[in-house]
C-alpha cells in the first residue's frame, strides 16, 4: 500500500502555502484575542473520575471513504454533548477527511465543550490558525514529523495555552513522546502507513508510557464496550477517542452509555 501518511503530508504542505498567503499570522492573533470561549481540554479529562470519551466528528476517512452521508456537524455535536461526551475531536483536514476548521467555530458557538482540532500539524503556523477557529487542543503526530518540527509545534501550542495530544504508533515514538511532559499521550491503534488496526497496540505501548504523569488516551479501532474494557482491564487507561464506531452506530447514545460503564 502507498504510504498514506506521506501523501497526506505532501498535500498538506501545498495547501498551507496557499492558506498562509490569505491568512497572515497577525490577523490570526487579532482574531484569537477577540474570542472568549476557550476551555481547558486536558483539565476536563483530568477532572473526570469516570471513563472519558473524546467523541469524534468526521465525514470521511482514507480507510473508509464517506462515513456519514447526511453529515451535519452540529447535529452530531449535539448528540455527543447530550450523551455525556467529555470532549470532542473535530476533523479539520479537508482533502482526505472532508473536514473544515469552520466546524469547530460553529460548535463552540453553540456548546460549551473542549475541542481537539484533528489535523496533520506540520507547521507551527497551524497552531494559531486552528486556535483562531476556537480549538482548545491540537494534535502532534510523531510519525508525521522530525524531532525539531514536533518541538516547534509543541512550543507554539504551549505559548498559545492549548492542550496537546502527542500521538504515537510504536514504542520508539512513545519514548519520544515522554519528552513532552505536559502533553496528553494518545496511543493510536491504527498504523498510519498501512491503515491496519489492532487494539493490542495500546497494550504494548502502555508499558513504555505508563509512568507519564498526564492522561493517556487510546485511539482508533475501539468498536464497542468490550474493546474498551479489554484495554481498561489490561492498562487502566480510561480515556478513549472514538469516532467511526459511534458515527456508524444505529444507537450511538446507547453505545456511549455502555462505554462509560466499563469500570463499574
N, C-alpha and C positions, 0 to 999 in steps of 0.2 A: 504493500500500500504506500502511496505517496505520503511523505511526511506532512500531515495535515497542518501541524503547528507551524512549520516553516512557511507554508503557503499563506496562512493567515497573517503571520508577522510581516511577510513581504508586502502584502496588500495594505496592511495597517500603516506601514511606513509611507506608502504613496498617498493614502487618504489624509494622513496627518499633515503632510506638506501643504495640501490644499486648505485644510482647516486652520492652520496657523496663520495663513495669509489673511483669512477672513475674520479671525477672532484673536487679535493680538492680546498678549498676556495682561497688559494694563487694563484693558476693557473687562477681561475676566475678573480681575481682582476688584474692580469697582462694582461689578455685578454681585460678587460674593459679599461685599461689605453691606449690601442692601438687603440681604436675605436674613431671616430670623427664625428659620425652622430646623436648624441643625440639632442633631441628637447624638448621644454617646453610644455608638454601636457596641463596642466592646463591653462597656459597663452594663448595658442592658442584658447581655449574656451572663456576665459575672454575677449580677444581682438575682438571676433566676435560679432558684434552688432545684427546679424541676428539669425535665427534658426541654432543651431549647431547639425550636425549629426555625431554621432560616429558609423560608419558603421562596422558591424561585419563580420569577415571571419571565417566560421566554416563548417566542412564537415558533422558533425553528432551531435546528442544530445540524452540524455537518453529518452526524451519525444517523439522525432520524428524519431529516428533512423537515417539512412543516409539521409541527406537533399540535398546534391549536389553529384550526381553520377560521373559526369565527372569533378571532383574537380581539379582546378588549382588556387592556392592561388595568383599567380602573375597576372593572368588574372582578377580575382575578384578585387584585389587591384587596378589595372589599371582602371577598370570600375568605382570604387568608387572615385578615385582621379579625373578622368576626369569629374565626375558629381558633384564635389564640396564637398566631404566629409570633415569635419573639422578635424577629427582624425579617426583612425582605431582601432578596437578591434580585436585581433587575438587569437583564441582559441589555447592554448598550452597543454591542458590536453590530454593525449594520449589514455587512455583506453576507456573512455566514450564519448569523443568528437572527437576522432581521430585527435587530433591536434599535432603540433610539434613546439618546440622553433625555429627550423631552418626557419620556415615560416617568423618569424619576421626579422631575419637577411637577408633573401632573399629580402624581400620587402624594407627594409631600404637601401639596396644596389642599389635599382632602383628608389625609390620615396622618396621625402622629405616631410614626413608627420608623425606626432606623433602617437605612437602606444602603446596601452594598452596590456600587457600580461594578457590574460584572463585565469586564472587558479585558483586552490584552494590553496591559500598560507597558510600553516600551520607551517612553519619554517622560521626564518629569513634568513637561507641559500638560500632560493629560490629567495630572492631579488637580490643578486649578480649573481646567476645562470641566472635569466631572463635578467638582465642588460647586461650580457656578450654576449647575443644574440642581443642586441640593443633596448630593450624596453625603453620607456620613462615614463611609468606609471604602477603601479601594483594594484592589487585588494585585499582588505581586506573584507572578508565576515563575518560579525559579527556572523551570525548563526553557522559558522563553527569553532569558536574559543572561548576560555575563554578570560577574560579581559586581563590577563597577556600576553597571546600569541599575541593578537591584538596589544598591546602596543609595544611589542618587534619588531614585523614586521614593524609597523609604524615607529618606531625609526630608524630601519635599512634602510628603504626607504628614510627617510629624510637625513640620513647620506650619502646615495648614490645620493642625489639630484634628486630623482624621484618624480613625481606626484603620488598621491594616491587617488583611489576611495574607499571610505568606503561604502560597500553595506549593505542596511538594508531591512527588510521584514515586520517589525511590529513597533509599536510605542515604545516599550521598547528598541529595537535595535537602533531606531532613537535617543533616548535620550542618549544612549552610544556614538553614532557617533558624537554628538555635542562636545565631549571631544577632538576630533581631529580637532582643529580649522583651520588648514591649508589644510585640505583634501577636495576633492570633495565628496559630499554625493550622492550616487546612490540609488534611490528607486526602488527596484525590484518588479515588479508586479506579479512575479511568486513565489509561495510558494515552496522553495527548498525541503521541506519534502514530499509534495504531488504532486508537479509539476502543480498544478492548477494555473490559471492566471486570474487576474482581474485588469483592469487599474484604477479602483476606489481605489486601494491600494495607488497609488501616491497621490490621493486627500486627503485621510485620514491622511497619514503620513506627508504630507506637513505642516499640522498645527503644528507639533512638530518641524520641522526643518526650518521653514520659516525665522527665524532670523539668520540663518547661513550665514556668510559673503562670503563664497566661492561658486562656482557653484553647482547647484542641477541638477541631471540627472534622467530622467525617463527611466527605462529599462524594456524590455520584454513585449510581448503581444500587441505591437503597430502595428496594421495591415495596417493602411493607414492614410491619412492626416486627416480624421475625428476623429480618436482616438487621434492623436497628438493635434489637435485643441481643442478637449474636455479638455485635460489636460492643454494646454496653457491657455484657457479661464478661467478655474477654479483656476489655481495656478500661472500663469505667467511663469512657467518653460518652457524654450525654448531649452533645451538640451535633446537629445533623443539618446539612444543606441538601435539600431535596427539591427537585424540580419536576422531571418528567413523570415520575410516579404519581405525583399529585395532579399534574395537568392532564394526564390520561385517565385518571380515576373517574368512575361513574359517580362516586360519592367522596370527593376529596376531604370534606369536613369530617366525615366519619373516620377516614384514614388518619387524619391529623390527630383526632381524639385517641385512636388506638396507639399511635406512635408516642403520644405524650404519657401513656400509661405503662410503658415498658419497665419502668423501675419500681413499680408498685407491687 
